[in-house]
Amino acid sequence: MGVTAAPAGRPGDAAPLTFAKLHGLGNSYLFVYADRDPADPAALSVRLSDPRRGVGADGMIWILPSAVADFRMRVFNADGSEAAMCGNGIRCLGKYVYDRGRTARTELTVETPAGIRRLWLHTAGGRVVSVTADMGRAAVCAAQTLTLPDGETITLRRVSVGNPHAVLFRASMPDAALLRLGTALQTHPAFPGGVNVELVHLSAPATLRMRVFERGSGVTSACGTGACAAVAAAVADGVCASGADITVRLDGGELTVRAEPDGTLFLTGAAEEICEGTAWV
């Protein structure tokens, strides 16, 4: 299915940009394959991610040439900020390049600002249905206590999976609490650059329930790096075992994360295409 966004002004004032919209558990991005870095990707992401004046997405991902890997990935959130890594996005990148014949291989390397990541593509009928990604090693800090502007005291673990996360273990995770905590931590002095916020609890053996407030996007249905951060924190707390497959249940569906004893994380989940089209930019 194709879609076309109308030009903002006269047709002569705009150039066509071909894109595809893909999602991982409802976490959607607009993908563009290009031979060079775009001139102003931040502004373009803000414009096209807008659901009313653009195409609508959680951000944009550019697939570019790499001198050290099969492809290079740049991720821009809906607010224009650039992310060093995106678990759902990198899985969808694997589907994009394979399904479109940009590669015939099912094992790929992708250059990201967080380092080179490996992908294993799982196919059926000649198309990618799910992807396993080597997400690198997580850096998990000791639990710390912070005081929010309203005086509430919270305990969290900082986790880096190439991008920053704050993992809070809570039995309850209603919308209001997720929005309040996620918003408050974006401007907290402990996180001068903002942070992805995950509310997590163990819902069954080897199963975590997680909800996420993503830096630059707000509440989303899923976050691949967030799922990895949640599992890494759970292993550090002794809630989950290393070397075992952990199911992470998100609003958009389920992901599988395995944290190896050395801290390396492997993320497996679906990748789906929604549409392709042309935007005038």
N, C-alpha and C positions, 0 to 999 in steps of 0.2 A: 504494500500500500504506500502511496506517495502523498506528500503534502507539500504545499508551496506557500511560504509567507510572503504577503504582498510587499512591494517596495514602500519605504517610509515616505518618499517624495516622488518626483518624476522618475520613470524607469531609467533615464539616462544618468541619474545621480547615483545609482546603485549597481553593484556587481553581484552575480549569482554565487552562492556558496553552497556546495552540495554537502549534505550531512546525513547521518543515520542516527536514529534515536534507539538506544538499547537500555535495558535495565537488568539489575540483579536484585531480585526480591522487591521490586518497586522503587529501588534507588536508581533513578534514570539520569542518563547523560546524553548529550549530543556529541557524536563522534565525527571528526573531520580528519581525513587522510591528506597530508600535504607534504611537499618536498622541501619546505623551509618553515621556520618559525613565523607565526603571524605577527603583524605590526602592533596590534593592540588587543591581545586575547582577553584581557581582563574586562575591558569595556564591552567586547562582543559577548562574553559570557553573561554579563549582567543583562544585556539587551535581549538575547535569545532565550535565556532561562526564564524570563518573565512569562507566566502562563497566560496573561491577557494581551500583552503587546509584543510578545515574541512567540516562540514555539512551546516553551514550558519544559523545564527540567531542573534537576538539582545542580547542574553545571555543564561545562563543556570539557571534552577530552580531545587533545590533538595527538595524532599518531604521526611520528616524524622519523626521518632517517637517523641511524645511529652508527657511529664509528666503532662501537664496542659491543653491540648487541644486535639482535635481529630487528628491533624497533625501539623507538624512544617515545615515552609518554609524558605529556604535560597535562595536568588536571587543574581546572579553574572552577571554583565554587560559584554558586548563584550570585554571590555578592562581589565577585571578581577576584577574591583572594586565591592565591595559588597553593595547592596542596602538594606535599612531597610524595604522598602515596595514597592510593585508593583501592581497597580490596575488591569491591564490587566493580569498579571501573576497569581494573586490569583484567578481570575475568571476561568482561564484555569486550575488551580489546582483542583478546584471544579469539573470541567468536567472530568479531568483525573481520580480522585479517584472514582467517581461514575460510569463512563462508564466502568471502569475496575474491578468493583466489590469490590473495597477496602472499600466501605461503601454502605449501602442501605438507608442511611438517606439523606434527602434533606435540612436539616438545620445542618450546621457544624460550628466548631470553629477551627481556625488556629492560631498557635503561630508564631509570626514574631518578629524581633528585635524592631519593632515599637509598639508591644503589641499584645494582642489576638484580632483577627478579626472574625466576624460572617459572614457566607455565607448562602444564600438561593438559592437553585438550582431549576431552572425552566426546566422541562423535557417535552419531546414529544416522543412517541414511545419508551420509555425506555431509552432515552439518554438525556443528558443535552444540551439545546440549548442556554440558557442564564443564567446569574448569577447576583444576587444582593449582594453586599458586603457592610458591615458596615465598613467604612474607618476610623472611629474614629473622634476625634475633630480636626479641623484645627486651627492652630495658625496664625493669620493674623496681620502683622505689619502695621504701618502707612506708607503711601506713602513716598518714599525717592528719592532724586535726586543723581545720580552718574555721574562722568565724565569718559569716556572711554579713552584708550591710544591715540586714534586719535583726542581727544578733543571734541568729541560729548557728549552732555549732555542728559541723559535719565531719565525718571521717572518710577519707578516700585514699586510693593509691594512684600515684602518677605512673603512667605506663607510656613508653614511646615505642611505636611500631613504624618509625620513620616520620610519624606525625604525633602530636601530643594528645593524650587521653587522661581523663579523670574518671576512675571507676569507683562507684559507690555501691556497696552491698546493702540492699533494702528489700524487705519482704513485700512492700507495697510500692507501686510505681504508677499512680494515676497521672492523667494528662497534666493537671495543674502542677503537681510536684515536679514533673520532668521539665515543663516549661519554665517554672520558677527557678529551679536549680541550674538548668542549662543557661538561662539568661544571666543569672547572677555571677556565674563563674567566668563568663566571657570578659567581664571587666574587673575581676578580682585581681589584686596586686600579685598574687601567686602565679597568675597566668597572663603576663603582659601581652602576649600575642593571641590570646584566646585559647580555647581548648575544646575538644570533643568530650562530651559527657555521657557516660553510660550508667544506667541504673540496672542492677543485676541481682538475681537470687537463684539459688539451686532449686529447681522445680521438681527434679527426679534424679536418680543416680545417673551421673555423667551427662546431665542435661541442665543447661542454664537458660533462664528466661532473661531477656535483655531488651531495654528500650534505649533510644539514643537521641541526643540533641547534638547535631553536627555543627562544628565551627564553620561559619560562612553560609549555612543552609537552614539551620534550625532543626526542628523535629523532623526526622525522616523515617521511612519504613524499615530501613536496614543500613548497616554500615559494616563493611568487611573488616577494616582495620579495627573497628570498635569491638567486633566479635573476637578478634585475636587478642586485643587488650584485655577483654573480660576473662578469657580463658587463662591468659598469662597471670592475671591478678588472682584468679581462683586457684591456680596451681601454687602460687606463692603463699596463699592463705591456707593451703592444705585442703581446700574444698574439692578440688579435682586432681586427678593423677596425671603426671607427665607421661608421655608415650602412649596415651590412649586417645581414641576419637571422642571428642566432646561435641554434643549437639547443642547449638545455640539457637534458641527460638526467638525470632524477632517479629515485629508487627507484620512484616512482609513475607515471612516464611522461615525456613530453617537453613542454617549453614553448619558445616562440620569443620571443626578446628582440632588439630593435633599439635600439642606443644612437646617437642622433644626434650630430653634431659639437658641438652646444651642450650636450650632457650629458643631454638629455631621453630618457627610456626608454619604450619601448612594449612591453607584454607581451601575448602572445596564447596562449590555451590553452583547453582544454575546461572545461565546467561541467556537472555532472550532479546530478540529484536522486536521493536514496536512498529517502526515505519522508517522510510527514507524520504528525502525531499530536497527542496532548494529554498534557501533563505536569501533575501536581497539585502546586502550589507554595504 
